Amino acid sequence: MCKSSKSQIQKACIKSRSASFQMEINAKDIKRMTNGTSSNATMTSPTPSGCTRLFTPTEEWLQVSSFLIIIFLSIIGNAVVIIIIKKKRHMHTPTNYFIVNLCTVNLLILLLNAVPDIQGRIAPHLGFVVSGWPGKILCKLQAFLSSCTINSAILTLAMIAADRFIAIFFPLKRLIHSQRAIQLISVTWLIPALPGCIFLYVNDLVDFDGTVYCMEIWEPAIPMYYNTIYTTADFIMFYVLPLLEIIILYIAIIYRIWMRRIPGHVTTANQQVELKAKKNVLKMLIVAVLTFALFWLPVKINVMIGLYSHSPCVLTPIRRFLALFLACGNCVINPIIYIVFSRDFRNGFKALCHCLPCFSADVPRVHSQSRNVSEISFSVKCNGHSGLSLTKFQKIDD
């Protein structure tokens, strides 16, 4: 940890990349917080007089409450999805393995971004709560893992789109099996980890007027234009390109499903079944793509505005909050999409809600009273004639 003067902090690139945000704080903001101007107010980017409006205590607690609700619902939703996949053996498929990884990523995103944001809104004057060498390690790991989890989520969605594309266009070729899915999941973590290692160097603890902060300090060791290059490349590689890949593959999938004909004689009944299946698939794909693109778009816009805009009035505190709220809200929406559009997830969720024993096995079992009755069953003999046999058994009463 280093003790920095006011001029050193003003030269440093001081950011908190919660959900890829550019939450810049200058020395003036830090001094206001440490002097206790508003212990319940969140200071955001440096803004001139007339642009800054501190959140009131009521607004702060409403924001904290909203984040707590998101965390609570996300833990339940993602945990339910993971449990359903774990318990149901027939759901151990490559796509569901990707979904488990996405659920894990969602929980980590909230842990690394929403939880620190809550602490910063409740008590911003405390700064980074852990000091010394443990705090320095935690500061670097938090920034590194935050970058990895966010980008891993996007790559996982791209992997799901690729898996669905291969399954539909090459149904006889099992290119992605369970073992390969696990390998691809490792790739979704390894690729973001390589560029994310920069945060293990630039992030450090800075002591200002007795309060410790975790900050990105690029200069003087690394020129600031490297930060511009890195952030722009991150936006292209981990948002624009994956989004294009998802859109292209899903358009191809929709076209293939819509144009495919059912073999044999087509009747009115199976025409309706085919049309219903097409609509369900189309709805699911549209919701998945729109949810990913729209919920993360404000985050990415804020990143680019903070990087290239010279007007501090653009990124207002409410705009930052709404962008972070939507990004964290995506962690809650994903499990809902699975349960709404998937019968397996829906049945597993119903079984879990009713605490049925059938949840622990693929074959339902019902505990109830029984009584002895007689069953007349048919048995087919080897000569082709049918015979009757009387068998005593226990009938299960519903």
VOPAGU-2260 file (C-alpha; in pm, 1 decimal, decimal comma):
REM VOPAGU-2260
SITE   aa  ch    i         X         Y         Z
SITE  MET   A    0       0,0       0,0       0,0
SITE  CYS   A    1     127,0     344,1     -89,3
SITE  LYS   A    2      50,8     683,3      56,5
SITE  SER   A    3     -31,6     924,8    -220,8
SITE  SER   A    4     -42,9    1297,2    -230,4
SITE  LYS   A    5    -328,8    1487,3    -389,6
SITE  SER   A    6    -135,3    1547,7    -710,1
SITE  GLN   A    7     -42,2    1179,3    -741,2
SITE  ILE   A    8    -403,1    1068,6    -704,1
SITE  GLN   A    9    -519,9    1324,2    -956,3
SITE  LYS   A   10    -271,5    1183,9   -1209,7
SITE  ALA   A   11    -372,1     825,0   -1142,3
SITE  CYS   A   12    -651,6     650,8   -1321,5
SITE  ILE   A   13    -871,4     578,3   -1023,1
SITE  LYS   A   14   -1158,4     348,6   -1109,0
SITE  SER   A   15   -1375,6      78,3    -967,3
SITE  ARG   A   16   -1463,7    -158,5   -1246,6
SITE  SER   A   17   -1777,4    -300,5   -1090,6
SITE  ALA   A   18   -1958,9    -465,7   -1379,4
SITE  SER   A   19   -1714,8    -294,1   -1616,5
SITE  PHE   A   20   -1802,1      48,4   -1483,4
SITE  GLN   A   21   -1563,6     343,8   -1496,0
SITE  MET   A   22   -1644,4     478,5   -1151,4
SITE  GLU   A   23   -1384,2     752,9   -1134,9
SITE  ILE   A   24   -1307,5     928,5    -811,1
SITE  ASN   A   25   -1068,6    1217,4    -779,9
SITE  ALA   A   26    -892,4    1358,7    -479,8
SITE  LYS   A   27   -1165,1    1613,8    -420,6
SITE  ASP   A   28   -1430,1    1341,7    -396,9
SITE  ILE   A   29   -1216,8    1135,1    -159,6
SITE  LYS   A   30   -1161,8    1434,5      63,5
SITE  ARG   A   31   -1534,9    1501,5      78,0
SITE  MET   A   32   -1604,8    1145,5     183,5
SITE  THR   A   33   -1329,7    1127,5     441,6
SITE  ASN   A   34   -1437,7    1460,3     589,7
SITE  GLY   A   35   -1785,4    1314,3     640,2
SITE  THR   A   36   -1970,7    1564,1     421,2
SITE  SER   A   37   -2237,6    1300,3     359,3
SITE  SER   A   38   -2166,8     961,5     507,0
SITE  ASN   A   39   -2477,1     812,8     345,2
SITE  ALA   A   40   -2418,5     965,0       1,6
SITE  THR   A   41   -2240,8     801,9    -287,1
SITE  MET   A   42   -1985,3    1017,2    -466,8
SITE  THR   A   43   -1939,9     925,9    -827,6
SITE  SER   A   44   -1727,3    1074,9   -1102,1
SITE  PRO   A   45   -1585,5    1424,2   -1056,4
SITE  THR   A   46   -1835,7    1678,4   -1171,5
SITE  PRO   A   47   -1832,7    2053,4   -1171,4
SITE  SER   A   48   -2069,0    2266,8    -969,5
SITE  GLY   A   49   -2425,4    2223,5   -1088,4
SITE  CYS   A   50   -2375,6    1867,1   -1215,3
SITE  THR   A   51   -2326,3    1679,4    -890,0
SITE  ARG   A   52   -2626,5    1571,3    -684,5
SITE  LEU   A   53   -2563,3    1350,0    -387,4
SITE  PHE   A   54   -2817,4    1077,2    -320,0
SITE  THR   A   55   -3031,8    1137,3     -14,9
SITE  PRO   A   56   -3025,9     878,7     266,9
SITE  THR   A   57   -3370,1     755,0     157,1
SITE  GLU   A   58   -3251,3     709,0    -200,4
SITE  GLU   A   59   -2940,3     530,8     -78,2
SITE  TRP   A   60   -3137,3     280,5     127,2
SITE  LEU   A   61   -3381,1     221,1    -157,1
SITE  GLN   A   62   -3086,6     140,9    -382,2
SITE  VAL   A   63   -2928,8     -83,9    -120,4
SITE  SER   A   64   -3261,6    -261,7     -69,7
SITE  SER   A   65   -3296,8    -319,4    -443,3
SITE  PHE   A   66   -2950,0    -473,2    -460,9
SITE  LEU   A   67   -3025,0    -694,2    -160,2
SITE  ILE   A   68   -3343,4    -818,8    -328,7
SITE  ILE   A   69   -3149,0    -893,6    -647,8
SITE  ILE   A   70   -2883,6   -1084,7    -452,7
SITE  PHE   A   71   -3147,2   -1284,8    -262,4
SITE  LEU   A   72   -3346,2   -1377,9    -574,1
SITE  SER   A   73   -3034,3   -1452,3    -773,7
SITE  ILE   A   74   -2896,9   -1689,9    -510,5
SITE  ILE   A   75   -3227,1   -1877,9    -498,8
SITE  GLY   A   76   -3280,7   -1885,6    -875,1
SITE  ASN   A   77   -2930,1   -1987,6    -977,9
SITE  ALA   A   78   -2899,1   -2238,5    -693,4
SITE  VAL   A   79   -3229,8   -2400,6    -795,8
SITE  VAL   A   80   -3110,7   -2434,8   -1155,5
SITE  ILE   A   81   -2781,6   -2593,0   -1043,3
SITE  ILE   A   82   -2960,4   -2834,5    -807,8
SITE  ILE   A   83   -3209,2   -2939,8   -1076,1
SITE  ILE   A   84   -2931,0   -3018,6   -1322,5
SITE  LYS   A   85   -2729,9   -3202,3   -1056,5
SITE  LYS   A   86   -3020,6   -3419,4    -940,7
SITE  LYS   A   87   -3161,0   -3507,4   -1281,8
SITE  ARG   A   88   -2920,7   -3743,7   -1457,4
SITE  HIS   A   89   -3090,6   -3705,1   -1794,7
SITE  MET   A   90   -3013,9   -3331,8   -1777,8
SITE  HIS   A   91   -2637,9   -3388,4   -1772,5
SITE  THR   A   92   -2597,0   -3248,8   -2123,6
SITE  PRO   A   93   -2337,8   -3008,2   -2270,5
SITE  THR   A   94   -2589,9   -2722,9   -2287,8
SITE  ASN   A   95   -2686,6   -2768,3   -1923,7
SITE  TYR   A   96   -2319,5   -2778,8   -1823,4
SITE  PHE   A   97   -2282,8   -2437,7   -1986,2
SITE  ILE   A   98   -2589,0   -2321,9   -1794,1
SITE  VAL   A   99   -2433,6   -2438,8   -1464,5
SITE  ASN   A  100   -2122,9   -2237,0   -1546,8
SITE  LEU   A  101   -2339,4   -1934,9   -1629,4
SITE  CYS   A  102   -2524,0   -1967,2   -1297,1
SITE  THR   A  103   -2191,4   -1981,9   -1113,1
SITE  VAL   A  104   -2069,3   -1675,9   -1301,1
SITE  ASN   A  105   -2388,5   -1488,0   -1213,1
SITE  LEU   A  106   -2334,3   -1549,8    -842,2
SITE  LEU   A  107   -1970,7   -1439,9    -864,9
SITE  ILE   A  108   -2067,4   -1122,3   -1051,0
SITE  LEU   A  109   -2297,4   -1024,6    -766,1
SITE  LEU   A  110   -2037,5   -1114,1    -502,3
SITE  LEU   A  111   -1762,8    -911,9    -670,1
SITE  ASN   A  112   -1970,6    -613,8    -783,2
SITE  ALA   A  113   -2302,8    -574,3    -603,3
SITE  VAL   A  114   -2169,7    -648,3    -253,5
SITE  PRO   A  115   -1886,9    -387,8    -271,0
SITE  ASP   A  116   -2134,4    -138,9    -418,0
SITE  ILE   A  117   -2365,1    -190,6    -120,3
SITE  GLN   A  118   -2076,9    -131,4     120,2
SITE  GLY   A  119   -1978,7     181,9     -71,0
SITE  ARG   A  120   -2330,6     321,3     -51,3
SITE  ILE   A  121   -2382,6     245,5     317,2
SITE  ALA   A  122   -2041,9     365,0     441,0
SITE  PRO   A  123   -1831,5     526,0     166,3
SITE  HIS   A  124   -1608,8     693,0     426,6
SITE  LEU   A  125   -1468,7     349,7     523,3
SITE  GLY   A  126   -1300,7     303,9     185,7
SITE  PHE   A  127   -1158,8     -44,5     127,0
SITE  VAL   A  128   -1240,4    -233,7     445,3
SITE  VAL   A  129    -936,7    -466,3     436,5
SITE  SER   A  130    -591,9    -309,7     475,4
SITE  GLY   A  131    -233,8    -434,5     482,5
SITE  TRP   A  132    -100,7    -711,5     259,4
SITE  PRO   A  133    -428,6    -913,3     279,5
SITE  GLY   A  134    -613,3    -608,1     152,0
SITE  LYS   A  135    -361,1    -556,4    -125,3
SITE  ILE   A  136    -405,9    -915,5    -244,2
SITE  LEU   A  137    -785,1    -888,2    -216,1
SITE  CYS   A  138    -784,5    -560,3    -409,4
SITE  LYS   A  139    -594,4    -715,2    -699,6
SITE  LEU   A  140    -797,1   -1037,6    -698,5
SITE  GLN   A  141   -1128,6    -855,0    -686,0
SITE  ALA   A  142   -1049,4    -653,2    -998,2
SITE  PHE   A  143    -903,3    -955,9   -1177,2
SITE  LEU   A  144   -1192,8   -1191,3   -1095,9
SITE  SER   A  145   -1451,6    -924,4   -1171,8
SITE  SER   A  146   -1312,7    -884,3   -1522,1
SITE  CYS   A  147   -1292,2   -1262,8   -1570,8
SITE  THR   A  148   -1646,2   -1338,2   -1454,1
SITE  ILE   A  149   -1812,3   -1070,5   -1665,3
SITE  ASN   A  150   -1632,0   -1175,8   -1982,2
SITE  SER   A  151   -1676,1   -1545,4   -1902,8
SITE  ALA   A  152   -2053,5   -1494,0   -1886,0
SITE  ILE   A  153   -2057,3   -1346,5   -2235,8
SITE  LEU   A  154   -1839,7   -1624,5   -2374,8
SITE  THR   A  155   -2059,5   -1887,0   -2210,2
SITE  LEU   A  156   -2364,6   -1744,9   -2385,7
SITE  ALA   A  157   -2171,9   -1761,3   -2711,9
SITE  MET   A  158   -2082,4   -2125,5   -2639,8
SITE  ILE   A  159   -2448,5   -2210,0   -2580,2
SITE  ALA   A  160   -2540,7   -2054,9   -2914,5
SITE  ALA   A  161   -2266,1   -2254,0   -3088,2
SITE  ASP   A  162   -2377,0   -2576,3   -2918,6
SITE  ARG   A  163   -2738,4   -2524,8   -3030,2
SITE  PHE   A  164   -2622,3   -2442,9   -3382,9
SITE  ILE   A  165   -2418,6   -2764,6   -3408,2
SITE  ALA   A  166   -2700,8   -2973,3   -3259,3
SITE  ILE   A  167   -2951,1   -2845,6   -3516,2
SITE  PHE   A  168   -2733,9   -2830,1   -3828,2
SITE  PHE   A  169   -2527,5   -3143,8   -3755,3
SITE  PRO   A  170   -2761,7   -3365,5   -3549,5
SITE  LEU   A  171   -2574,8   -3687,5   -3635,0
SITE  LYS   A  172   -2235,4   -3552,2   -3533,7
SITE  ARG   A  173   -2177,7   -3531,9   -3162,2
SITE  LEU   A  174   -1911,0   -3263,6   -3179,7
SITE  ILE   A  175   -1968,4   -3127,1   -2829,6
SITE  HIS   A  176   -2008,9   -3402,8   -2570,6
SITE  SER   A  177   -2004,8   -3364,8   -2194,1
SITE  GLN   A  178   -1627,3   -3397,5   -2156,4
SITE  ARG   A  179   -1563,6   -3145,0   -2431,2
SITE  ALA   A  180   -1819,4   -2909,2   -2277,2
SITE  ILE   A  181   -1615,9   -2908,4   -1955,8
SITE  GLN   A  182   -1304,2   -2828,1   -2158,0
SITE  LEU   A  183   -1482,7   -2542,9   -2334,7
SITE  ILE   A  184   -1597,8   -2406,9   -1999,2
SITE  SER   A  185   -1232,6   -2393,7   -1895,5
SITE  VAL   A  186   -1164,6   -2199,6   -2215,2
SITE  THR   A  187   -1433,0   -1943,9   -2126,6
SITE  TRP   A  188   -1235,4   -1871,7   -1810,0
SITE  LEU   A  189    -886,8   -1891,1   -1956,2
SITE  ILE   A  190    -944,8   -1646,7   -2243,1
SITE  PRO   A  191   -1065,2   -1358,1   -2018,8
SITE  ALA   A  192    -797,5   -1438,9   -1758,7
SITE  LEU   A  193    -509,7   -1364,8   -1995,4
SITE  PRO   A  194    -589,8    -995,1   -2060,5
SITE  GLY   A  195    -735,6    -961,9   -1710,2
SITE  CYS   A  196    -392,9   -1021,2   -1556,5
SITE  ILE   A  197    -321,1    -651,2   -1609,8
SITE  PHE   A  198    -535,4    -576,2   -1302,7
SITE  LEU   A  199    -302,3    -781,4   -1085,2
SITE  TYR   A  200     -46,2    -510,6   -1160,3
SITE  VAL   A  201    -236,3    -181,4   -1189,9
SITE  ASN   A  202    -470,4    -231,1    -892,6
SITE  ASP   A  203    -332,0    -134,4    -556,1
SITE  LEU   A  204    -426,5      15,7    -221,4
SITE  VAL   A  205    -382,4     389,4    -180,7
SITE  ASP   A  206    -390,1     568,0     155,0
SITE  PHE   A  207    -541,3     915,0     142,2
SITE  ASP   A  208    -590,9    1109,5     463,7
SITE  GLY   A  209    -599,3     786,9     666,1
SITE  THR   A  210    -857,6     611,2     446,2
SITE  VAL   A  211    -758,1     319,5     223,1
SITE  TYR   A  212    -895,2     284,0    -129,0
SITE  CYS   A  213    -855,5      13,4    -393,4
SITE  MET   A  214    -767,7     188,5    -716,7
SITE  GLU   A  215    -635,3     139,7   -1067,4
SITE  ILE   A  216    -308,6     329,6   -1097,5
SITE  TRP   A  217    -174,0     314,5   -1452,5
SITE  GLU   A  218      61,1     610,9   -1457,4
SITE  PRO   A  219     352,7     660,7   -1443,3
SITE  ALA   A  220     443,9     292,1   -1494,0
SITE  ILE   A  221     199,0     244,9   -1783,0
SITE  PRO   A  222      95,3     529,9   -2016,3
SITE  MET   A  223    -274,0     612,0   -2005,9
SITE  TYR   A  224    -324,9     547,8   -2374,4
SITE  TYR   A  225    -264,4     178,0   -2299,2
SITE  ASN   A  226    -574,3     193,2   -2080,5
SITE  THR   A  227    -770,1     336,1   -2373,2
SITE  ILE   A  228    -646,1      61,3   -2603,9
SITE  TYR   A  229    -717,3    -210,9   -2348,4
SITE  THR   A  230   -1070,8     -92,4   -2269,9
SITE  THR   A  231   -1162,4     -52,3   -2636,0
SITE  ALA   A  232   -1027,1    -397,1   -2721,8
SITE  ASP   A  233   -1214,5    -545,9   -2427,0
SITE  PHE   A  234   -1538,2    -389,1   -2552,4
SITE  ILE   A  235   -1490,0    -534,6   -2900,6
SITE  MET   A  236   -1362,6    -879,8   -2801,9
SITE  PHE   A  237   -1600,0    -944,8   -2512,7
SITE  TYR   A  238   -1918,3    -771,5   -2622,8
SITE  VAL   A  239   -1941,0    -678,5   -2990,8
SITE  LEU   A  240   -1795,5    -996,3   -3143,4
SITE  PRO   A  241   -1975,5   -1244,2   -2911,8
SITE  LEU   A  242   -2300,6   -1058,5   -2968,6
SITE  LEU   A  243   -2256,3   -1075,7   -3346,8
SITE  GLU   A  244   -2180,7   -1447,4   -3322,0
SITE  ILE   A  245   -2491,9   -1508,4   -3111,6
SITE  ILE   A  246   -2716,0   -1310,5   -3346,7
SITE  ILE   A  247   -2582,5   -1481,3   -3660,5
SITE  LEU   A  248   -2610,0   -1832,6   -3517,7
SITE  TYR   A  249   -2957,7   -1781,5   -3375,5
SITE  ILE   A  250   -3082,4   -1632,2   -3703,4
SITE  ALA   A  251   -2950,3   -1940,7   -3880,8
SITE  ILE   A  252   -3117,0   -2167,2   -3622,2
SITE  ILE   A  253   -3450,7   -1990,7   -3655,6
SITE  TYR   A  254   -3434,4   -2010,2   -4033,8
SITE  ARG   A  255   -3347,1   -2380,5   -4024,4
SITE  ILE   A  256   -3626,0   -2468,8   -3782,5
SITE  TRP   A  257   -3881,3   -2260,7   -3969,6
SITE  MET   A  258   -3794,9   -2413,1   -4306,6
SITE  ARG   A  259   -3770,9   -2773,5   -4187,6
SITE  ARG   A  260   -4061,9   -2999,4   -4279,8
SITE  ILE   A  261   -4197,4   -3290,0   -4078,0
SITE  PRO   A  262   -4146,6   -3620,0   -4266,3
SITE  GLY   A  263   -4448,1   -3811,6   -4388,3
SITE  HIS   A  264   -4804,6   -3701,3   -4433,0
SITE  VAL   A  265   -4864,5   -3361,9   -4273,6
SITE  THR   A  266   -5203,6   -3326,7   -4107,7
SITE  THR   A  267   -5369,5   -3035,4   -3942,6
SITE  ALA   A  268   -5281,0   -3173,3   -3597,4
SITE  ASN   A  269   -4907,2   -3207,4   -3646,7
SITE  GLN   A  270   -4899,8   -2879,5   -3836,7
SITE  GLN   A  271   -5025,6   -2713,5   -3519,8
SITE  VAL   A  272   -4770,4   -2900,9   -3309,5
SITE  GLU   A  273   -4492,4   -2792,7   -3544,6
SITE  LEU   A  274   -4608,9   -2431,8   -3541,8
SITE  LYS   A  275   -4628,0   -2428,8   -3161,8
SITE  ALA   A  276   -4276,9   -2573,8   -3133,8
SITE  LYS   A  277   -4145,2   -2312,3   -3375,6
SITE  LYS   A  278   -4305,4   -2031,2   -3177,9
SITE  ASN   A  279   -4162,7   -2158,1   -2847,3
SITE  VAL   A  280   -3811,8   -2187,8   -2988,3
SITE  LEU   A  281   -3839,3   -1847,7   -3152,9
SITE  LYS   A  282   -3958,7   -1685,3   -2829,2
SITE  MET   A  283   -3680,6   -1845,7   -2627,1
SITE  LEU   A  284   -3408,5   -1736,1   -2868,3
SITE  ILE   A  285   -3538,7   -1381,1   -2894,8
SITE  VAL   A  286   -3566,2   -1347,5   -2515,7
SITE  ALA   A  287   -3217,8   -1490,4   -2461,6
SITE  VAL   A  288   -3053,2   -1258,3   -2713,3
SITE  LEU   A  289   -3244,8    -946,1   -2611,6
SITE  THR   A  290   -3184,6   -1008,2   -2241,5
SITE  PHE   A  291   -2811,7   -1044,9   -2292,9
SITE  ALA   A  292   -2779,4    -747,0   -2527,0
SITE  LEU   A  293   -3010,7    -500,1   -2354,6
SITE  PHE   A  294   -2918,9    -566,3   -1991,9
SITE  TRP   A  295   -2547,4    -526,4   -2061,3
SITE  LEU   A  296   -2574,2    -243,2   -2313,2
SITE  PRO   A  297   -2595,1      41,7   -2054,6
SITE  VAL   A  298   -2281,8     -93,4   -1885,4
SITE  LYS   A  299   -2085,5     -97,5   -2208,2
SITE  ILE   A  300   -2211,5     247,8   -2308,9
SITE  ASN   A  301   -2100,4     391,2   -1975,2
SITE  VAL   A  302   -1757,6     234,6   -2019,9
SITE  MET   A  303   -1706,4     394,2   -2359,2
SITE  ILE   A  304   -1847,8     730,2   -2250,3
SITE  GLY   A  305   -1619,4     735,7   -1948,0
SITE  LEU   A  306   -1326,3     653,5   -2173,0
SITE  TYR   A  307   -1377,8     901,3   -2456,1
SITE  SER   A  308   -1607,7    1172,1   -2320,8
SITE  HIS   A  309   -1455,0    1484,2   -2165,5
SITE  SER   A  310   -1783,6    1594,6   -2010,6
SITE  PRO   A  311   -1820,6    1468,0   -1653,3
SITE  CYS   A  312   -2189,2    1565,6   -1651,6
SITE  VAL   A  313   -2276,7    1282,2   -1889,5
SITE  LEU   A  314   -2230,7     995,8   -1642,7
SITE  THR   A  315   -2465,4    1103,7   -1364,8
SITE  PRO   A  316   -2500,1     902,5   -1042,5
SITE  ILE   A  317   -2848,8     782,9   -1134,5
SITE  ARG   A  318   -2725,2     669,0   -1474,5
SITE  ARG   A  319   -2446,8     469,7   -1312,6
SITE  PHE   A  320   -2688,5     312,8   -1064,7
SITE  LEU   A  321   -2941,1     211,0   -1331,5
SITE  ALA   A  322   -2670,9      53,6   -1546,0
SITE  LEU   A  323   -2535,3    -147,3   -1252,6
SITE  PHE   A  324   -2889,0    -241,0   -1147,8
SITE  LEU   A  325   -2969,5    -378,9   -1495,1
SITE  ALA   A  326   -2641,2    -569,3   -1516,3
SITE  CYS   A  327   -2704,3    -735,9   -1180,6
SITE  GLY   A  328   -3069,2    -788,9   -1272,3
SITE  ASN   A  329   -2956,9   -1006,5   -1561,8
SITE  CYS   A  330   -2832,9   -1256,9   -1303,2
SITE  VAL   A  331   -3192,5   -1293,4   -1181,3
SITE  ILE   A  332   -3356,2   -1304,3   -1524,3
SITE  ASN   A  333   -3153,1   -1598,6   -1657,2
SITE  PRO   A  334   -3297,2   -1866,4   -1420,7
SITE  ILE   A  335   -3648,5   -1737,6   -1492,6
SITE  ILE   A  336   -3591,7   -1783,1   -1866,1
SITE  TYR   A  337   -3482,6   -2144,5   -1812,2
SITE  ILE   A  338   -3785,9   -2228,5   -1599,1
SITE  VAL   A  339   -4035,3   -2054,0   -1827,4
SITE  PHE   A  340   -3916,7   -2206,5   -2154,4
SITE  SER   A  341   -3788,6   -2549,0   -2042,8
SITE  ARG   A  342   -4026,0   -2823,1   -1930,4
SITE  ASP   A  343   -3746,3   -3009,7   -1750,6
SITE  PHE   A  344   -3652,5   -2706,1   -1543,0
SITE  ARG   A  345   -4018,2   -2630,1   -1482,2
SITE  ASN   A  346   -4091,9   -2980,8   -1358,2
SITE  GLY   A  347   -3779,7   -2982,4   -1143,1
SITE  PHE   A  348   -3877,2   -2647,6    -993,8
SITE  LYS   A  349   -4228,9   -2770,6    -914,0
SITE  ALA   A  350   -4088,9   -3084,0    -751,1
SITE  LEU   A  351   -3849,6   -2879,7    -542,9
SITE  CYS   A  352   -4122,3   -2640,0    -433,5
SITE  HIS   A  353   -4344,1   -2924,9    -318,9
SITE  CYS   A  354   -4050,2   -3105,0    -153,9
SITE  LEU   A  355   -4145,9   -3429,1    -326,8
SITE  PRO   A  356   -3923,8   -3737,7    -291,4
SITE  CYS   A  357   -3941,8   -3776,9    -669,0
SITE  PHE   A  358   -3695,1   -3488,1    -693,9
SITE  SER   A  359   -3413,4   -3720,2    -594,5
SITE  ALA   A  360   -3470,9   -3958,5    -881,8
SITE  ASP   A  361   -3578,6   -3955,9   -1243,1
SITE  VAL   A  362   -3869,2   -4195,8   -1172,1
SITE  PRO   A  363   -4148,0   -4040,7    -962,0
SITE  ARG   A  364   -4244,5   -4217,7    -642,3
SITE  VAL   A  365   -4550,2   -4141,1    -433,3
SITE  HIS   A  366   -4590,2   -4242,4     -69,6
SITE  SER   A  367   -4948,9   -4329,9      11,8
SITE  GLN   A  368   -5167,4   -4593,9     164,4
SITE  SER   A  369   -5195,8   -4928,4     -13,4
SITE  ARG   A  370   -5432,0   -5220,9      -9,7
SITE  ASN   A  371   -5426,7   -5571,2    -151,6
SITE  VAL   A  372   -5627,0   -5619,4    -466,5
SITE  SER   A  373   -5629,2   -5860,7    -751,7
SITE  GLU   A  374   -5510,6   -5774,7   -1097,3
SITE  ILE   A  375   -5607,7   -5957,4   -1411,4
SITE  SER   A  376   -5316,0   -5928,6   -1650,8
SITE  PHE   A  377   -5262,6   -6061,3   -1995,7
SITE  SER   A  378   -4971,3   -6285,1   -2074,8
SITE  VAL   A  379   -4863,4   -6373,4   -2427,3
SITE  LYS   A  380   -4759,9   -6731,0   -2478,6
SITE  CYS   A  381   -4492,0   -6846,1   -2716,4
SITE  ASN   A  382   -4750,5   -6992,7   -2957,4
SITE  GLY   A  383   -4906,1   -6651,9   -3000,7
SITE  HIS   A  384   -5223,4   -6720,7   -2796,7
SITE  SER   A  385   -5318,8   -6489,7   -2518,7
SITE  GLY   A  386   -5394,0   -6614,5   -2172,6
SITE  LEU   A  387   -5510,3   -6469,0   -1845,2
SITE  SER   A  388   -5320,9   -6476,0   -1519,8
SITE  LEU   A  389   -5439,3   -6363,2   -1179,0
SITE  THR   A  390   -5174,0   -6175,6    -985,1
SITE  LYS   A  391   -5199,4   -6043,7    -633,4
SITE  PHE   A  392   -5040,2   -5704,8    -582,6
SITE  GLN   A  393   -5065,4   -5384,9    -383,9
SITE  LYS   A  394   -5252,8   -5102,3    -548,4
SITE  ILE   A  395   -5139,6   -4752,0    -472,4
SITE  ASP   A  396   -5420,3   -4516,7    -381,9
SITE  ASP   A  397   -5376,9   -4163,1    -509,5
